[in-house]
Amino acid sequence: LLDFGISKSLSQDNQSNTTNITKSGTVGTPRHMSPEQLHHEEKPITYSSDIYSLGIVFYEILSKQHPLINNGEISMPIPDFRWISKHLNQSPRLLSTICPDLPTNLVDLVMNMLAKEPTNRPSLDIIGNVLSNPSQPYKSLSLFTFETVKVDIKGKIIERKKKQARQYIEHLGNGVMLEMVEILAGEFMMGTSESDIEKVVAEYKRYGRSEEDARRWVKEETPQHKVRVEMFYIGKYQVTQEQWKEIMGDNPSYFKGEDKLPVENVSWEDSSKFCKKLSEKTGKEYRLASEAEWEYACRAGSQTPFAYGETINTEIVNYEGEHPYGETPKGGYIGGTMPVGSLGVANEFGLYDMHGNVWEWCQDEWHDNYNNAPTDGSAWENIPSNNTLRVLRGGSFNSLANACRSALRLRLAPDSRLSGLGLRVVMSARTLK
């Protein structure tokens, strides 16, 4: 228990309180070493390294098994180099599959202690609170760093900055994780403003739409109105194929080949079933976003047509670049989805691909405008329902740039399945209270 696989020595600089690893490579017990101890040049060694090692000890106490040993390896001696590979590359087995009767909060605690990224591990205070109050819900939020940008009217990036946000990590099994970003409560103006209507109409007409159609479509985004949204958690990324397979057992996507591609070719009905099964597996309340929650999360404090400014480019959004927005030059068109987050740019809330890649189903039924729309951030549904259409947001890889605007709305039948239709999930805030 005392040997967590690391030794430190005082810095040669007597004026400094820094410490250094005594030597490179494995130091101590490889079985309990954290990944950063094997790559200490890249990541600093902090107390989080001991949290990882203690997590392994907790896992072994609870399950009588090591989290990185597969069933076929239980009776086999494992050399040091294999331990190194496991810590660096292998995800721990989900503790709940071995010990299904353990409290959910304890399982979540141990699994988060085993996070590969040190900043995703819980603090000592959180560990102490869970162990001393095992009946209380476990809430472990970690900070993550992301890059966001601003563009000018020609789509040129004029600002890059690093920001941080908080996330909750859900372990789905077999090393598959779902990262949920904390979105704080707030107010925003939902829809397209009167001053922007003519600009949007001009964009529709620019690509061959009639004046009548253009005005009818932009009316669907009005009247602009103030909405108050309570705190919630939303997926950092669109739901991926590996996440869908872990929960549903199949992969309906048209574009296959990489686990991190967004799942697509899923209907609103399919997406609702995914949320239900995800909730059942995790014991937390997952669902589709309301339209208001989605637009609030997409805008991330902006009131421009896009979260990044007045326009977008294909460097930061996956859309049909032959049809740009405003004064942006034409860009490329890859004709398919991209792995989530692969463009490396998030909005101000730390959310990736809110514009483009795949459309995202929302919970709401379709309404032709915002007259009498809820102002509390809830989904707009009729009970009993007399509407056969549901809402999608965000645009996709084959959308014109105009369709990727924060305010644009699309309607389809709830059983529609196309290669550009995907989803992003929301977790209710009360789940982690």
Buried (B, 14 or more C-beta within 10 A) or exposed (E): EEEBBBEEEEEEEEEEEEEEBEEEEBBBBBBBBBBBBBEBEEBEBEEBBBBBBBBBBBBBEBBEBBBBBEEEEEEEEBEEEBBBBBBEEBBBBBBBEBBEEBBEBBBBBBBBBBBBEBBBBBEEEBBEBBEEEEEEBBBBBBEBEBEBBBBBEBBBBEEEEEBEBBBBBBBBBEBBBBBBBBBEEEEBBBBBBEEBBEBBBEBBBBEEBEEEEBBEBBBBBBBBBEBBBBBBBBBBBBBBBBBBBBBBEEBBBEBEEEBBBBBBBBBBBBBBBBBEBBBEBBBBBBBBBBBBBBBBBBBBEBEBBBBBBBBBBBBBBBBBBEBBBBEBEEBEBEEBBBBBBBBEBBBBBBBBBBBBBBBBBBBBBBBEEBEEBBBEBBBBBEEEEEBEBBBBBBBBBBBBBBBBBBBBBBBBEBEBBBBBBBBBBBBBBEBBE
